[in-house]
Amino acid sequence: MRPNFEAMTNKELIAYAFAHREDVEPLSVLYGRRTPDSEATWYGPMVAEDGTPIEENIRIAEEAIRQRIEQANQSKQDSES
């Protein structure tokens, strides 16, 4: 009997996919769960073509990462309460 991939968590799907590399169905389910490009946030390049850092883009990306970490930490605290 095949596992119910839809009921698996992302972590479980990844583990299954690594253990059953010939099976593409769990990857299809995992891929279907990702955020569509139309909803994704796109950031500018961190360096110019000549390798010079673009400080403003780096600052924006760092701030977005900080916010994401804070949201994850808050969600974790809320779920533990």
Buried (B, 14 or more C-beta within 10 A) or exposed (E): EEBEBEEBEEEBBBEBBEEEEEBEBBBEBBEEEEEEEEEEEEEEEEEEEEEEEBEEBBEBBEEEEEEEEEEEEEEEEEEEE
